[in-house]
Each structure stands twice: as structure tokens, then as C-alpha cells.
């Protein structure tokens, strides 16, 4: 259920940047600290990156540490959502699905939790209020947070940059089979993707057609690909879809063989970067202004100008000898 704030106040979102390691307990402590800090600052939705649960040092460790969505770790995050009264976007959870016993492969799952079982309150919007030592108005605590949606990464990252980066996600991960419809949240209608999905505009445009106002790409980009492509791709997705784009990120040395690019950020529907994390773990904050979003869509109505009757016909025309 989406909740709106008092007139004149805009929803505040918090975007996390972390350095996950193979140590799940240390990772949870770090992420929980960021969530609690974001709640104190008045955020209603907190985004954590791909691999927020852990980043294994090799394939065997990655598979051995994976859990189901009904496991202990997701249960702890559900309690955290309830206790803090915030929605959680948990992008890139290493999920043992129902087919784990037969496939011994996992899914890269973006889970969205709401603080279910509580009486609603407006989404706070003023960053810095309440400050340290003060508390947000509490909800009546009834039950742990609720899993609202689970998107399983459809585009798996199999890349090889000679002498720099080699990744073969498909060697141990099953691809997802569907795009999840946008979910109404206190900040707007949220479309779920993960990391490498960023390179495929088709998914962002499909989510926009389905009503998305915010696209999210929790990620763990490498330094070579991030320094070249990260910001420009995120801005492109925002401009073409006329959505806010939120990208939580891994940063720094995850283990002896992996370093992540960082630069978690938020892009507005005009393509401007409106928030970005500094070096190291931390948070950045952005207000979501849906009036501004809809004004941009009215002024440049590209969604209505699209020609689906033409797209995808070039190959057919060439085969018919017309091109």
C-alpha cells in the first residue's frame, strides 16, 4: 500500500553504498546500521545494493552461503523493516529457490519488503529531522515486514575484458523468467531490476509502460566497467523512461580478488544526478518529486510518440527484399 505524506512534503529515499564481504554477520550489521540511520533521517524507503547479503570469494563459497527467501537472513531484514518503519529494497539476494535440490544453482533476487502489520504513517521528507538522539513517531508493531515482490535477475553478467575482468554469472545462477509489475510504495511506483539489467533499455521501457515512476538498479559494478559506463547508463535510463533512477552500489575491496566501483546515486527524470555517495560505505538521500516527474512527461511526451507498430520490423523487411 502506498502512503502519502502531509501536503507540501516530498518522500525521502535513502540509497546505500556498502562493502560486502563473505562474512554475512558483519554485512548485516553494516546494512542494519545504515537502515537505522536512514530511518532517523526520515527516509521512508531504503535501497541496498546487489550482494548486500554477502559477496563470496569463489563460486563454491557463493553457493554454500545462499539461503531461501524464507530463511533466517531475510527474516531478520523483515524485522528490521518493521522496527524502523521503512520499506526495504534488497537488491541481489543470493536465493536458493525451490529448484535448489535438483539444480544446485541460485537466483539473483531483488526482494522488496514493506513494514506490514503496522498502522500507516506519512512518509517523512525532511532530511536531518529528526536528528541524532531523536526518534521517529512509532507505529504499532504487530508483525515482521512483508515480502511485497521478488524479481529474479533476467540478464546474467557473462563478460570477459581481456586482462581486466572475467565474470560468468550463468555458471551458477538461473536467469529469472519474468519482469515484475511496478509496486506502489510511499515514494512512488517502483520498478525492480538488478545491475547488468541496466544495459538493456527494453526492461526499463517495459516497466515505464506498466506505470513505473522509479526504476532501481542495485549493483556491484567493477571498476573498469563502472568508470566507463555506470553514470551514463543510469542517466540514459532516466531520460528515456522519464523516471527517477535509484542505484545502490557496492564499493571498495570485497575480497582479495574483487573491488567494486561504488558511486551509488539517484538520477531525476530530466537526467540530472541529484544525489551521490562519496567514497566508502554510507548513504545518500533524495526527495522524490512526482509532480516534477509528471510535468516532464507532459512537456516531452515521448511515451505517446513511440511507434510500436514499427519497432522490430527491420529484419522482416530485409528478409522480404525491401531493404
N, C-alpha and C positions, 0 to 999 in steps of 0.2 A: 504494500500500500504506500502511496506517496503522500508525504505530509508537507504542507506549505507553511512558511514562516509568516510572521507578522508583516503587514503591508510595509513596503519600503526596504525590507531586509532581503538580501540575496543569500542563497545557500552557499556555505563554505565547504570546500573539499580539501582534503589533505593527501598529499602524494608522497609515498615513502621511497627512500633510497637506502638499501641495506647491503651488507657484505655477508652473504650466507656462506657457511662452511659445511662440512659433513656433520657437524655437531648440532643435532636437532634441538637440544635443550638450550644451548646458547643462542641459537637462531630465534627460538620462541621468545626468550627473554628480551632480546633486542627488539623484535617486532612488537611485542606487547607493550614495551616502553614507548615506542613511537605511537601506537594506537592511543594509549592513555594520555600522552602529551597532546595529540590532536584533539581528543575529546575535551581536554581542559581549555584548549583554544577555541572551542565552539564548532569544530567540524562535525558534519552530520554523516559524511561518507569518507572512509579512509581506504586508500589504494596501496596494496603491497605488490611487489614485483614477482615475476616468474622465478621459481626456485626459492620463494620466501621460506619454505619449509626446510630445505637443505640443497646444497649442490655437492653431489658426490664426486670423489676423486677419480672414479672409473666406473665402467658400466656395471660391474658386479656389485659395487657398493650402492650405486644408484638404485638398482633393483631391490637390494636387500633392505633398504631403509623405507621403501614405499609403503603406504597404508591405503586402506579404503576410505571413502568419504564418511563411513560410519565408525572410523577408528578414533583412537584417543586424541590425536593432534587436532583433528577438525572439531571434535567435541570441546577441546579447550578454547579454540577460537570462537566457537558458538557462545561459550560462557563469557568470553571477553567482549563480544559484541553486545551481549545483554548487559553486562556490568557497566560498560562505558556508554551504552545507549546510542551506538553508532552502527551504521551499515559498514560491512567489510567486503571489499573486492580483493579476493585472494587469487592472484593470477599465477598459474603454473605450479599447481599442486601435483606432486608425483602420485598418481592414483592407481591403486590396484583395483581394477574393475572386476565385474562378475566373471569375466573370462580368464582371470589370472591363473587359476589352477590348470587350465589347458594350454594357454599361450605363453605364460611366463613373461609377458610383456605388459607395460603400463600405459596409462594415458597421461597426457599433459593437460591438466584440468583447471579451468578458471572457475572458481566457486564464488558465489555471491551470497552473503549472509545478511539477514536483517535482524534487528533486536526484537524478535517476535515475542508475543505473550506479555507485552507491556502497553500501558496506556500511552497514546501518542503525545508527543510534544513537538512544537515547531522546531525546524532546523535552525540552530544558531548561525549567525552570519558574521559577527564582528570579530575579526582575528584579534587575539590578545585579551579577549574578555570571555569568560573570567580568566584572571591571571593565575600565576602560581599560588598555591595555598587556598584557592577558592574552588568551589565545586559547581558543576552544572546542576540545574534542577533535576532531581532524580525521578525516574519512572518507577512505577510499581513493578518489582521484579517477580516474575511468575515462572518463566521457563527459559532455557537457553535459547540463543539466537537460532534462526530458522534458515535452512538452505533454500534460497529462493530460486536459484538457477545454477546449472553446471554446464559450461561449454568445454568441449574437448577439442584441443587444437587440431585443425584440419590440414594445415600446411606444415609439414615437418621439415626441420632445418638440416638438409644434407648439402653441405658446401665444402669446397676444398680450395683454399687460396694458397697456392704453392709457397711453401716455406713459411707460412704465417698461421693459417687457421685450417683445421680439419674437423668437421663435425658430421656425424651420421646418426641423427636422431631416430631415423626409421629403423635402425638396427635393434632397438629395444623398446620402441614406442609404437602403439597403434594409433593411426590417424582417426580423428573424430569423423562422424558421418553427417553432421548437420550443423547449420547455423542456428543459434538460439535467438528467438524473438527478443527485441529490446524489453527491458524490465523497468517499470515505473519505480523511481526512487525519490527520496526527498530533494535531490538535486536536479532531476530530470530523467528522461527515458534513456537507459544505459544499454549500449550495445557491447557485447563481450567478444574480445579477440585475444590473441597471445602472440607477442614477439614477432616471429617470422611471418605471421599473417599480415603484418604491416606492409609487406612488399606486394600485396595483392589487392588492388583497389576494388576488385569485384566484391569482396566481402564487406568493405565499408559502404559501398553504394547499395548493396542489398540491405544492410542494416538501416541506412537512411530511408530507403523505400518503405521499410517496415515501421518507421516512426522514430528512429533513434535521434536523440539530441546530444548525447555524449558518447563518444567512442573511446574505448580504453584498450591500451596495448601494454600490459605488464610485460617486462622484458628483461633479458640478460644478454645484451649485445656485447660482442667482443670489441676490443679497442680498434682493430683495423676497420671493421665494418661500421662501427659506431661513429668514429671520427669522420668517415666519408659520407654516411647515409642517414644517420639517426634523425637529426633535426629536419633535414629537407624532406624526408619521407613523412614524418609526423605532420609537418606543416602542409604538405600536399594533400594528405588525407583530410585535414581540417578544411582546406579551401574547397576541394571538390565535393565534399559532403555537406559543407556548411554546418558542421557540428563542432562542439568542443571536443578536443582530443586530450586524453589524460594518459600519461605514460610513466608508471613507476619503474624503477630500474635497479638492477644490481650494479655495484660499484666496487672497484678495488680487487685485491687478491683473494679469491675464493679458496684456492688451494695452490699447491706448488706448480700446477700446470695450467692454471686458469686465472685470467684477470679480466674484469668486466669494465665496460666503458662508463657507466653512470649517466649523469646529466638527465635525471628524472625531470619531467617538465609538463606544463599544460599549455596548449595552444587554443586560442579562441576561434570562432567561426570565420573570422576575417583572415586568419593565418598568422596572427601575432603571438609570439611567445609571451605569456602573461605571468608565468611563474617557472622557476627552475632551481633545482637543488645545487648547492655548492659541492665541493669535493668532500668525499666521505659520507658516512651514514647520516641520515637526517630527514627532514620534511620540508616541502614547500606547500604553499597554500594558494588557492584561487577561489574567487567568487564566481558562481555560475549565473550569468545574466541571460535568462531565456527571452526576455523582451528584446535584448540586443540581437540574439540569435535569429528571432523571427523577423526583425527589421531587415537584417542582411538577406534573408531568404526572400523577403518581399522586393527588395531593391534589385537583387540579381537573381531572378527566379530560374536558375539553371535546372532545377528538378523538373519543372514543367516544360523546359525546352529540349529535354532529352528525346532521342529518336530511336526507341527500342525496335521500331519497325525496320531500321537499317542495320543496327549493330549485329554482328555475327554473320553477315551475308556476303562478305568479301570473298571468302573461299568458295562458296557456292557459285558466285558469279564467275569466278575464274574457271571453275570446273566446267561451266557451261560455255566457255569460249568467248565470254563477253568482256574479259579484261586481259 
